[in-house]
């Protein structure tokens, strides 16, 4: 196992940090092909950006700024899912690695859904 799976946290700052950290831990085990290196670079950027932009949203100065930052968070989560999927489908690897890979894909999908709900509530407060 590459990393320790934790119960999802309600602390989104910690949860997004764990996601970015686990991405960095798992990609160490991939072959260093030219395609993988480029895809991993993109994945590292987008996975880190999820948490960094979430922190920015928490510290935002206005509702409009917060909404924009949350949309960026969601966009980066979608992008992270894309890179995870692309890397997974273009690599042959052992079953244990892909169990962890599927865990990351599920985690980022859950994060995307959480941020989508937050955006929806801000756009449609009732």
C-alpha positions as CSV (number, residue, x, y, z in Angstrom):
1,X,0.0,0.0,0.0
2,X,1.3,3.4,-1.0
3,X,-0.5,5.5,1.6
4,X,-2.8,5.1,4.5
5,X,-6.5,5.6,3.7
6,X,-8.3,7.7,6.3
7,X,-12.0,8.2,6.9
8,X,-13.1,11.3,4.9
9,X,-12.8,14.3,7.1
10,X,-15.3,17.0,7.5
11,X,-12.4,19.4,7.6
12,X,-12.1,20.2,3.9
13,X,-8.8,22.0,4.2
14,X,-7.3,18.8,5.7
15,X,-9.2,16.6,3.3
16,X,-7.9,18.5,0.2
17,X,-4.4,18.4,1.7
18,X,-4.6,14.6,2.1
19,X,-5.8,14.2,-1.4
20,X,-2.9,16.3,-2.8
21,X,-0.4,14.4,-0.6
22,X,-1.7,11.0,-1.6
23,X,-1.4,11.9,-5.3
24,X,2.2,12.7,-4.8
25,X,2.8,9.5,-3.0
26,X,1.2,7.3,-5.5
27,X,2.8,8.7,-8.7
28,X,6.2,7.8,-7.3
29,X,5.4,4.2,-8.4
30,X,4.7,5.0,-12.1
31,X,7.1,4.4,-14.9
32,X,8.9,7.5,-15.9
33,X,7.9,7.6,-19.5
34,X,7.7,11.0,-21.3
35,X,3.8,10.8,-21.4
36,X,3.6,9.9,-17.7
37,X,6.0,12.7,-16.7
38,X,3.9,15.3,-18.5
39,X,0.6,13.8,-17.2
40,X,2.0,13.5,-13.6
41,X,3.1,17.2,-13.7
42,X,-0.4,18.3,-14.7
43,X,-1.9,16.0,-12.0
44,X,0.4,17.4,-9.3
45,X,-0.6,21.0,-10.2
46,X,-4.3,20.4,-10.3
47,X,-4.4,18.2,-7.2
48,X,-2.5,20.9,-5.2
49,X,-4.7,23.6,-6.6
50,X,-7.8,22.0,-5.2
51,X,-6.7,22.7,-1.6
52,X,-4.9,25.9,-2.3
53,X,-7.9,27.5,-3.9
54,X,-10.2,26.1,-1.2
55,X,-8.1,28.0,1.4
56,X,-8.4,31.1,-0.8
57,X,-12.2,30.7,-0.8
58,X,-12.3,30.5,3.0
59,X,-10.3,33.7,3.2
60,X,-12.2,35.5,0.4
61,X,-13.2,39.1,0.9
62,X,-16.7,38.9,-0.7
63,X,-19.4,36.4,-1.6
64,X,-18.6,36.9,-5.3
65,X,-14.9,36.2,-4.7
66,X,-15.8,33.1,-2.6
67,X,-18.1,31.8,-5.4
68,X,-15.4,32.3,-8.0
69,X,-12.8,30.5,-5.9
70,X,-15.1,27.6,-5.2
71,X,-15.8,27.3,-9.0
72,X,-12.0,27.1,-9.5
73,X,-11.8,24.4,-6.8
74,X,-14.4,22.4,-8.6
75,X,-12.7,22.9,-12.0
76,X,-9.4,21.7,-10.5
77,X,-11.0,18.7,-9.0
78,X,-12.5,17.8,-12.4
79,X,-9.1,18.3,-14.0
80,X,-7.5,16.0,-11.3
81,X,-10.0,13.3,-12.1
82,X,-9.2,13.6,-15.8
83,X,-5.5,13.2,-15.2
84,X,-6.0,10.3,-12.8
85,X,-8.2,8.5,-15.3
86,X,-5.8,9.2,-18.2
87,X,-2.8,7.9,-16.3
88,X,-4.6,4.8,-15.1
89,X,-5.9,3.9,-18.5
90,X,-2.5,4.3,-20.2
91,X,-0.4,2.3,-17.7
92,X,-0.1,-1.3,-16.8
93,X,0.4,-1.7,-13.1
94,X,-0.2,-4.0,-10.2
95,X,-3.6,-4.5,-8.6
96,X,-2.5,-2.9,-5.3
97,X,-1.5,0.4,-7.1
98,X,-4.8,0.6,-8.9
99,X,-6.8,0.0,-5.7
100,X,-5.2,3.1,-4.4
101,X,-5.7,4.8,-7.8
102,X,-9.4,4.0,-7.7
103,X,-9.6,5.4,-4.1
104,X,-8.1,8.7,-5.3
105,X,-10.5,8.9,-8.2
106,X,-13.4,8.3,-5.8
107,X,-12.1,10.9,-3.3
108,X,-11.7,13.6,-5.9
109,X,-15.2,12.8,-7.3
110,X,-16.6,13.2,-3.8
111,X,-14.7,16.5,-3.4
112,X,-16.1,17.7,-6.7
113,X,-19.7,16.9,-5.5
114,X,-19.1,18.6,-2.2
115,X,-17.9,21.8,-3.9
116,X,-20.7,21.6,-6.5
117,X,-23.3,21.6,-3.6
118,X,-21.5,24.5,-1.9
119,X,-21.7,26.5,-5.2
120,X,-25.3,25.6,-5.7
121,X,-26.2,26.8,-2.2
122,X,-24.4,30.1,-2.7
123,X,-26.1,30.6,-6.1
124,X,-29.5,29.6,-4.8
125,X,-29.8,30.5,-1.2
126,X,-33.2,29.4,0.2
